[in-house]
Amino acid sequence: QVQLVESGGGLVQPGGSLRLSCVASGTIVMFNDMGWYRQAPGKERELVARITPASSRNYDDSVKGRFTISRDRAKSTVILQMDSLKPEDTAVYYCNGVSKKFAWGQGTQVTVSS
């Protein structure tokens, strides 16, 4: 069974940075489109960043220019570097496949507040 384990969240002031990591079991990071999602209280879960096996990247307009997704195949890890954080980025962040989904991990809480 595929496992996804997210980490790196926390409390940060507006304008600050966080680096999220997602360690995946097996080889899914190597062969699948992978994405970072977020879910704010009372809202639907949304895809904010995506990376393909060929390392093509796409971002939601709300995070474009501030977030960077990357992948370390050797470590089966997907990274989300988040800079210039805003209060509206507050959410639980998850990673998962995009075209093919796996069981969701527990997510990691990101809170942006002064």
ABEGO torsion letter per residue (X at the ends): XBBBBBBGBEBBBBGBBBBBBBBBBEAAAAABBBBBBBBBBGBBBBBABBBBAAGBBBBBAAABGABBBBBBAAAGBBBBBBBGBBAAABBBBBBBBAABBBBBBAEBBBBBBX
